[in-house]
Amino acid sequence: MCGLLALSLLPARPPSVQSCFPTCGLLALSSCPWRVWSWESCARSLGRVRNVPALLSPPGTEKLCWHPLLSEIGPCPNTLCPFSMCQTPCLSHLLSLFIAFHCIVCRLKSSVSFLTRPDRPNIAYQKLKGRNPGVIFLPGFNSNMNGQKATALEDFCKSLGHAFIRFDYTGCGSSDGKFEECTIGKWRKDVLSILDELTDGPQILVGSSMGGWLMLHAAIARPDKVAALVGVAVAADHVVTTFKGLPIEAQKEIEEKGEWKYRTKHNEAGYYSLTYDFIREAENHCVLNSPIPVTCPVRLIHGMEDGDVPWQISMQVADRVLSKDVDVILRKIGQHRMSDKEDTKLLVNTVDDLIDKLSTVA
């Protein structure tokens, strides 16, 4: 259920109020005094495109706007938004926030699908139907499809009516398989499975960190389907390059133990545990040692304060790809995840420009 609680505390239902919770597919409650506003894009005035669920609001009260991208409760700066007046959340608004949150959870859970493969683990994905070019988001190492960049892009594509897919790699998120048994090669095949089985027509691949490495492989393997690439903090060859940068003694110790505790601030333990076999297998997928046969438009976004993957890697990728239509965008204060509101705005605008470019060409 979507958290229908304390309805007896709410004001009486006016005659014009419509039934509740159409976005969740729940049955109408004729006695419910609340109405549900349709999904509206009320973050454009902040420089973002975000389809947000307007909160359930009791009739006759001032209204509040909740922006998921900002993770805050406050007056909406968009004067067209129906929730732009309330300065202080009241009990009714907190109840509406609780209900709206559960509606979002219900919507997300109900839209997860699985790509079944006879010889490989099933892949969890969410697909938004629409026109081409479609957009596919490739998450980073040990990440899932529910990150901020993925959901922001999904909402943007929904606002334009374009197709969008986000998914979990094998062993990650809701997908089947064991993470410790995965390799770069297996995740590469995941991306190709998504392209082959779930898409028709040209696609824009957006790869974050390791996903940026995998998007290059997908563009090489499926040049007829991959129409453009957008990399965010592309980590091409990074795990291999970092390992080979260790002292010889450290490399030998890792080989003997069969494990590398790769330091990171993105894990509670403070490190990722990588097997020596993972590193050796990754060597088969390095792309920076020779020209990269990618000829589609390429956009590379990187933060200059990225403490995980040096921004110079994006410069190397730009130099190696055969495409002449390549832009590198450096954010001076950008971090590795590039999830600040301005970073998200930049990513969305970059994808928007590519959609316009490809649509004009078509």
N, C-alpha and C positions, 0 to 999 in steps of 0.2 A: 504494500500500500504506500501511498505518498504522504503519509503523516497527517491524516485528517484528525485533528485534535482540538479540543477546547472550543468547538464551534458554538457551544451554548453561550460563550462569553462574548460573542461578536454581535454587532447590531443587527436589527431585523432586516430581512431581505426586501429590497424595493421591487416593485412590479416589473421593472425593465431589465433586471439582472439576468444574464444568460447562465447556462449551466457551467459547472466547473470542470477543470482539468482536461480539456480536449487534447492537449499536447501529450498527455500520459495515457490516453486511451481508456480512462476509467469511466464508469457509468456516471451519468449526470445525477447530481444530488439536488432535487428540486427545492430542498429547504436550505441550501447553502447560500449565505448572504454575500458571498464573494464572487467576483467575476475575474476571469483570466484575460489579460491583454494578450494580443498576438505577439509572436516573436518580432521584435523591432531592432533595427540597428541604431542604437543610441550612443555609440561611442565615436561616431565619425567626427564630432566636434572636438574630440581629444586627439585627433590625428590617427585614430585606429579604426579598423572596421571590425566590429564584433557584434554578432547577433546575440543579444542577451535576452533571457526570459524576463519580461516585466513582471514584477511581483504581484501577487494577489493582493488587492487593496479593498478594504471595506468602503462602501460608498459613503461619500460625504467627508472623507478624511483627506488630509494632505498626503502627498505621495512621495515615495522614496525610490531612488534608483540604486541598484546594486550592479557594479561592474566587475565581472569575474577577472578581467585582465588586471584590474587594479587591486583586487582583493580588499575592497573597502566598501563601507556603507556611507553614503553621503548624498547631498543634493546633486542631481544630474545637471551637468553644464549645458546640455542640449535642451533648449526651450521647447522643442517639439515633443520631448519625452514626457509621457503622462505622469512620471514620478519625479518631478523637478522642484517640488515645493517644500518638502519636509526637511527641517533642519535637525531634528532630534528623533531617533528611532523610539517608537512607543511599543507597548506590549503587542498591539495588533501587528505592527510592522515586523517585530521579531518573530511572531508566529508565521507571518507570511514568508519571511526569509527561510524559516525552517521547512515550510511546505514546498517552496520553490526549489530549495536545495534537493529535497527528496525527489521532486519531479525530474530534475536534471539527472540524478543518479539512475532513476528508472529508465530515462531515455537512453543514457549511455549503455546500460547493461543490456537493454533490449535490442540494441543495434549491432552488437558484436556477432560476427559470423566467423565461420572456419572454412578455410580452403583445405579440402582433404586431398592427400597425395598417397597413392598406393605404396610408394617406396620410401616415403619420408614423413616426418611428423607433421601433424596438422598445424596450419598457420592461422592465428587469430587476426582478424582485420575488421575495419569498419569502412564501408564504401558509401559514398554519396554520389548518386546518379546525376548526370548532367551532360552538358555538351563538351566537346573537345576544343582546345587541348585540355586534357585532364592533368591533374597534379597528384603526384605520389610523394609522400614524406617518408624518408629513410632515417630512422633514429640512430643515435650513437651507440657506442659500446655499453652493454649492460643497461640500456635504457628501454623504454616501452613507448607505445603509441599515444600515451595520454599526456605527454609533455605540453608545455605552453605553446611552443612553436607549432606543433602539429595541430592543436585545437584551434589556434588563431588562423592558421591557413585553411582549415576546414570551414570555419565560419565565413572567411572571406570568399572561398569558392562557392559556398551556399548562397551568399549575397549576389554573386554574379551568375549563378546557374551553371557553373562548371563542375565537372566530375572531380572527385577527390577520393584518395585512398590513403589510409594510415594503417600500419600493421605492426605486429611483434615478430621479431626474428625467432627462429627455433630456440627453445630453452629460455626465452625471455617473456616477461609479461604473462599473457594468457595463452600463449602458444604451447604446444606439446614439445617434449624433448628435454634433455638434461643440458643445462648451461655448460657444465664442465666438459661435456663431450663435443662442444661446438668448435668450429673453425671458421676462418675467414672464407674458405671455400664453400662451406655449407651455407653460410649466410648469403654469399653471392648467389647460390642456387635459390635461396628463398626469394631474393629480389626478382630473379628471372621468372620464378613461378608466378609471382604477383603480376608481372608484366604479361606473361603468356596466357594466363588463365582468367584474369579479371579485367583486362583492358582491351579496348578497340580504338584504333586511331592514335594520333600523336599524344605523347605524354611529356610533361615537365617533371623531372626528378629533382627533389629538394633533399639533399643529404647533409646531415649534421654530424660533424666529427668523423667517426668511422663510417657513417652513412655516406659521407662525401667520397670516401675511398671506394665504397661499393657502387656508388652511382657512376663512377668512371668505368668500372667493369661492365655495368649494365649497358652503358652507351656504346662500348666497344662490341658487346655481344649482340645487341639489338638496335643497330643504327637506324633501322626503318621505323622503329616505334619511339625512340627517345628523341624528342624534338628540341629539348633544351635542358641545361643543367644549372642548378643553383646550389652552391656549396657553402655551408656555414662552418667555419673553423675546420676545413677539410684536413683529415688526419691520414692522408695517403702515405703508406709505407711506415707510418710513425712508430708502431710497436717494434718493427724490425730495425729501423734506424736507431731507436733508443737502445735496444739491446746490444747492437753492434758498437754503440758508443761507450759501453761499459768497459772497464779494464778487463784484460784477458783472464785474469784470475777470477773475477766475478762471473764472467761468462762460463768458465769451466765449472765453477761451484754450482751454478744454476743447472748446467747440464747433468752434473752428478746427482743433484737432489731431484731433478725433474720438475722443479717448481721455481717460478720467479714471483716474488712479492713486489709487484709494481706499485710504487707509492702514488697515492691520489688523495685529494681532499673530497672527492665525490663518493666516498664509501665510508661507512661508520668505522670499519676496521682500520682505515687509513691506507689501505692498499688493495689492489686486485690480485688475486692468485691466478697466475697464468702458468700453464704447463709448458715444459720445454717443447713438447710436440706441437703445441699451438703456435709457438714462435717459428719453429722450423716449417710448418705448413704455410704460415703467412708469407714466408719468403717466396713462395710460388706465385704470389699475387702482387708483388711490387711493380709499380708502374713508372717510377720516376727515373729509372736508369736509361730510358730510351724514349723516343717520341711516342706520345699517346695518340692513337688513331681515333680521335674524337673531333668531328668537324661541325657539330651543332653549336649554337650560341651557348656560352658559358659565363656565369656570373659567380664570383667568389667573394664572400663576405668574411672578414676576419677581424678579431679584436687584437689590438696591439699590446694589450695587457693580458693576453691569454697565457696563463702559466702552465698549461698542459700541452698544447700543440702550438709551436712557434708560427707566427704569421708568415714567416718566410716560406713555409710549405705551400701556401696558396700561391705565392709568387712562382715557385717551382712548377706547380701544376699549370699555371698560366703560360709559362715558357714552354712546357713539354707538349701541351695539346696542339694538334694541327690546326684547329679552328682559328680563324682570324677575328672572329666576333667574340672577344673575351674582355671582360671588365673585372678588375679587382677593386673591391671597396674595403678600405681599412678604417676601423673605428678606433680612434686614439685611446679611448678609455674602455673599450670593449673587453669583456671577460670571455672565457672559453664557451660558456653555454649561450651567450648572446640572447638572454631572455629578458633584458630590461625593456621597458615600454618603447623606448626609442629604437632599440635593436629589432623588436618585433615589427614596429612600423616600417623600418627599412626593409626587412625581409618581405613583408606583404607587398610593399610598393615595388620591390624588385620583381616578384612573381607577376604582379599586375602588369608591369611594363612588358614582360616577356609574352604574356597572354595577348596583349595588344599587338605586339610585333608579329607573333605567329598567326593571329587572326587576320591581320592585314595582308600577310604573304599568301595565306590560303584564299 
